[in-house]
Amino acid sequence: MTTTGYSLTDPATGPTPWPAPHATSAVQATVAVPGSKSLTNRKLVLAAIADGPSTLAAPLHSDDSARMIGALRALGAEIDEVPGTGAFGPDLHVTPPASFRGDVVIDCGQAGTVMRFIAPLAGLATGDVTLTAHESALHRPMGEMIKALRDLGVDIDDGGHWALPFTVRGHGHIRGGEVTIDASRSSQFVSGLLLAAPRFDVGLHLIHSGERLPSVPHIDMTVETLARRGIHVEHPSPNEWVVPAGTPRGRDAAIEPDLSNAAPFLAAALLTHGTVTVPAWPASSTQPGALLPEILSLLGARVSRRGGALTVAGGAQIAGVDLDLTAASELAPTLFALAAFADAPTVLHGIGHIRGHETDRIDALVGNLRALGGDARELPDGIHITPAPLHGGLWRAHHDHRIATAGVLIGLRVPGVEVDDIGTTAKTMPEFPALWQGMLGQGMLDPAPSGGASRG
């Protein structure tokens, strides 16, 4: 097989399309992945409102985590890089401020966790805090968060648009109490309120009123990170949380590898009939990516654990399946790419809310695959994929890291696929292009016979 170096963005002409490496033999590799973005940003927030300093070991260093660090520093937290043992960068030492300061502007970039987690903290500041974002992220849902904060007494000037940018006129405290929110479009609304709630005057009684609640594991992750700092959240019903007032404890914490960012590498084993091992896979985790062993087994992979590592071996074929991804919608782009090479049609559902992510992920995936000759169609709450022969062409990332990696996966089996902006992967995994090339260079074997339709 061949690999190519990933390109840098030319300030004059923009990103240069990145030729996705095409595999002619089976991948045999061990790939260590950086820390979890979801855990890094949650633990940064809690460290910034704690009763003393904390050190986060093996955190993620990416665009999203840098935005969170910048936001918390703007509010007065001291966050210093310190030597660590992780392979992907230094540890982070966080010293919380005596009080949050205002009169600042915070650019959330494309980070949903920053816009949804920092908005409640801004109400605890003294002075105005203006939240904005990259132009490609201004569409992301924020109306429910603005409404909930107003119901809790926070003064917000959004110009009547119920969206970014807006200004929180902080008065140094938020009373708290009971509030109802429809989090159908993002579980981050729930997590953002729960993370800040210990610092509300009377805590928080949060009720979700929508028909569905996506990505529940991310809410479980929030509740668990609070518990590890001494804040025990009551959960009297599936759509209800009660957070007591209090101050989280300062404590050192390690960050798990990002299991969802491991998904494309594990998927490469299925696409090339090879074997990929990810070390330091946690025995249990609240990350949605923890569902990967079960899901990949359904698709025909052989999955095993040994010595703390997870190994996935591809079978003779990839099975077409019907999957409810309500709890793990961030895996949808990877599974979509696998479904394009399955032995039967696949339906992914429970993912309607991913239309409001960095881009409309459903539209982007369907449009990209059709442009390469594929057969996919949108459903009200998902996607239907019918395997069909594919050809090379341009795969558009749409400013979305997971759309970009889906295109790279397609390129493993289809020569001539080019991702228009591989740099979008820096949002949560700047090392992705280098790790991908490293994986493909670790000893290639002849692939097993391919099942399903020819893909070129």
N, C-alpha and C positions, 0 to 999 in steps of 0.2 A: 504494500500500500504506500501511498505518498501522503505527506503532511506539508502544510505550508505555514509560514510565519503569519501571525495576525498583525493587521495594519493599525497604525495610529491615525487619528483624525487630522486631516489637513485643514488648518484654520480657514483657508481660502475656498476649498472645494467640498469640505465636509468629509464624512467617513468614506473609506474605500471598501467596496464589497470584499468580503472574506471568503475565499474558496473553502467550503467545508470539506475536510479530509474524507476520502472515500476508501472504505475498507475492502480489501481483496482477500483477507484471511481473518481468522478469529482473534479477538482480543483476549489476551491473558495478562492481567494486570492487577496490582494493588494500588488503590488511590485513596490517600488521606484527604479529607475535605476540611475547609475552615469551619469556624464556630457558627452556631445558629444565629441568624439575624434576629429572629423573633425573641430568643432568650437574651441576646446581647442588649437589645433596646429596652426590654422590660427591666432587666437588672440594672441598667444604667439609670432609668427613671427612679427605681426604688432606692438605689444608692444615693441619688441626689436629694431625696426627701427623708433620709435615714437620720438616726440620732448620733451618728459618728461615721468615720471614714470606712471605706470598703475597697478591696482590690478584686477586680474581675480577671480571672486567669483564662487564657486562650480565647479572648473575645474575637468577634468578627471585625476585620478592618475592611470596610467597603464604603461606597457612596452613602448608603442608608445609615450605617452606623456613624459615619463622619457627620452627617446631618444631625443626628441625635446628639452627638457630643457637642457640636457647635451650638445647638439650641440650648442645652443645659448650661453650657459655659456662658451664653448670653444672659441667662437668668441668674447667674452668680455662682454656679457650682465650679469647683476646681477639679479638673480632670487631667491627670498627668500620665504619660506613658512611662512605664517602668519595665526593667528587664524581666522577662518571663521565660518559660520553658517551651512555649508553643512554637510550632514550626511556621506560623503564618503572621508573626508580628509580636509586638510587646504586649504586656498586660496593661490594665488601666487602673489607676488609683484615683478614687473619687472622694472628694471632701465636700459634703453638703454645705450650702450657705446658711448663715443665720436666718436669712429671709430672702425670698426671691425678689429681684429687682425688675422694674419695668423700664419704659422708655427705650425699647429695643424693637428691632425688626428681625424676624426669624424666617429664613428661606428654607422651606421643608424639602426642596428639590422634588423628587418623585416619591418620597417616602411616606406611604400611608400611615405607618406607625408613628412618624414624627408629627404629622398634622393631627392625628386622632389622640395621641398620648400627651402632646404638649399643650393643646388647647385647654384642658382642665387645669393644668399647672399654671397657665398664664393667669387664671383667675386668682391664684394665690400671690401673684406679684403685686408690688406697689407701683402703679403707673401703667401706661399703655404698652401692650405687647401686640404687635402686628404680625400676623401669620400670612405668608404668601408661599408660592411654590413655582416650580418650573411650569412654563406655559402648557406643556403636555399633561400636567397633573391638575390643572385648575378645575377640570371637569369632575374630579373625584368626589363622591358624595360626602358632604359635610353638614347638610341641613339638619339631620337628626341630632348631631352633636351640638350644633348651635342652639337648637330648640331646648335640648335637655339642660344645657348650661344656663340658659335664660330662666328655665323653670326652677333652677337651683339658686337664682338670684344674681347670676353673673351678668355684668353689663357688656354687651357685644354690639359693635357697630359693623354691620355687613353690607350696608348700602341697600338693604332690601333684597339681596340676591341669594341669601342662604347658601353661600359658597365662598371659597377662597377668592381673593384675599379678604380678611376681616381683621378688626382690631378688638382685642379684649381689654377693657378698661379695668385693670386689676385694682382691688381695694385691700389686698393683703390677706384676705381670707374668703372662704366660701362656706356658707352656713351648712349646706347639705340637707339631708332629709330624704323624703321619698320622691322618686321621679320615675316616669314611664317613658320608654324609648322603643322605637321600632328599629331593631338592628338587623332587619332582613337583608340589607344591602352590604353590611360589613360587621363582623363580630368585633372589629377593632373599636367600635363605639362603646361596647360593653367593657372591653379591656381597658380602654383609656380612662373611663370613669372609675373603674374598680381600682386602678393603680393610684390615682390621686385621692381616692375617697378617705383613706386614713387621716389625711390632713384637713378634711372638712371639719367644721366645728362640731357637728353631731353625727359624723359618719354618713353613710349612704344606704338607702333601701332602694335598690334598682329593680325595675320590672320591665321585661321585654314583652311588647304587645303584638309583635308581628306573627304571621302564620308560620314562618320558618326561621331558623337560626343557623346560619352557615358557620363552618369551621369551629365547632364546639371545642375540639382539642386545644385551640388557641386560648379559649376562655379558661379551660382547665389549667393550661400552662400559667395564665395570669394568677389564678387562685393559688396554685402551688407555689409560685415565686413569692407571693404575699405571705403564705404560711411559713415559708423558710425564714422570713424576717419577723415572725412573731405576730402577724396580722391574720387572724383566722376568720375566714369568710363563711357565713352561714348560707346554705343553699336549700331553702325550704321547698322549692319547687323547681322544675326544669328551667323556668324562665324568670327566676327570682334570686337575688343575691343581697345579703345584708352585710355591710362592712362596718366594723366598729371604728370610732375615732381613736387615733393613737399614732405613735411614731414608729415606723419600721426600724428594726435594729440594723446598725451598720455591721456587716459581716463580709468576709471574703467568700467568693463563690467562683466555681469553675463553669465554663460554658461548654455544653455538648457540641459535637460536630453538627452541622446543618444537614439533617437527614433528607430534606426536600432537595437541597442542592446536590446531594449524592445521587438523586434519581436518574439524571441523564447518563451518568457513568454506569450505574447498574443496568439501565436499559440497553446500553451498548453490548452487554453480554448476550441479551436476547437477540438483538439485531444481527450480531456476527457469529452467533452460536459459540460464543466464547465464555470466559469466566472472569468476573471482576469481584475483588474483595475490597471492602471498606473497613479499615480498622477502627477501634474505639467506638463501635456501635453500642449504644446503651442497652442494658438489659430491659429497661422499661423507660418510656418517655412520653411526655404529653405532646411532642411534636407530631403534626399530621403525617410527616414522613415515616413515622414508626409503623404506619400501615403498609408500607412498601413490601415487606416480606410476604404478607398475606396476598396482596394484590398481584405481585409478580408471579407467585405460585399459581394463581388462577389463570394467568396468561401462559403457563406452561414452563416456567422456570423451575430449576431445582435450587432451593434456598437452604443454606446451612449456617450454623453459628459455631465458632470454635475460638477459644482464647480471646473473647471479646470482640471478634471480627465477624462481619456478615459477608458471606460469599454467595453470589448469584451466578448460576450457570445456565446458559441458554439451551433450550431443547430443540428438537427438530423443526418445530413450528411455533408460531405465536397464536394463541387461541383468541378468537373473537368472543367478546364477553358483553354482558350488560352490567354496568357498574354505577352504583349510587355514590357519588363523590362529595356529598354534602359536607362530610367531615374533613375532606382533604382535597378541596378544589384546586389548591396550588399544584397538585400533581397532574392536573388535567392536560396541560400541554405535552408533558412527557408521554403520558399514556395515549394521547391522540397520535403522537408520532409512531408509537408501537402499533397502534390499531391500523395504520396505513399499510402494514405488512402482515396483517393477521390472515388466518385461514378462513375467516368468515366475518360478516359485519359486526361492528361494535357500537354500542350505545353508551355514551357517558351522560349521566343526568345528575340533577342536584347542583348544577353549576351556573345557573342563570345569573347569579350575582357577579360572576367574573367579567361580565360586560362592563362593570364599573371599576376595573383595575387600571393599571398603567395605560391600557388601551382596552377596547372591547375585544377580549381574548377570543370569544367564540367567533366573531366576525373575522378576526385576523387569522385564526387557524384555518377556518373553512376557506377563506379567500386565497391564502397561500397555497393550500393543498390543491385547490382547483386550478390554480395557475400552473402547477406542475403536472396537470393531467389527472389529478386524483378526484375521488368521488366522496364528498362530504356535504352534509346539509345541516342547517341550524334547526334546533328544536326549541320550543318555548323555554325549556329549562336545561338544555344540553346540546349535544351534537350526535349525529348518526354518521358513522364512517363505513364506507364499503370499499374494501381493498381493490385497487386497480393499478395497472402499470403506470409508472411515473417517469418523467424525464427531468433533466436539469433545468435550471433557471434561477431567477432571483427570488430569494425568500426575504420578505420585509419584516424587520424586527418590531416596527411600530413603537420604538422607544421602550420596549418591554423585554426584560432579561429572559423571561421564561419562553416567550415567543422565539427569541433568538436561539436558545438552546434546543427547542423543538426542531428548528431548521437544521441545526448541526446534526441532530440525530437522523433526520431524513437523508442528509448528505452521506451518512455512513453507507447507505444502501443504494443511493442514486448518484452517479457521477455528474459533475457539473452544477451542483447546487452552490449558490453563493448567498451568504447572509449579508444584507446590506449594511448592518452596523453591529458587529460583534462586540463593540465597546459597551453596549447596553448591559452586558453581563457584569460590569463593574458595580452595578447597583447593589448586588448582594454577593458577588464572587469575582473580584478583579483577576484572580488567578485562573479563571476558567479556561481561556485559550491555551495557556501553558500546561495546565493539568491535563487537558484533553490530548494535546500532542504527546505529553509524557506517557499517558495511558496507551496511546496507539503505538508507541515505540518500544514497549516492553514485551518483546518476543511474540511474534505472530505465528499462528499455526493455521493449517488448512481448515476451512470452515466445514461444518456438517452440511449435508445436502439441504438446499433451501426449499421450504414449503410455500404454498400459495402462488399467487401470480408473479410473473417475472417483473422485476422493478428496474431493469437496466443494468 
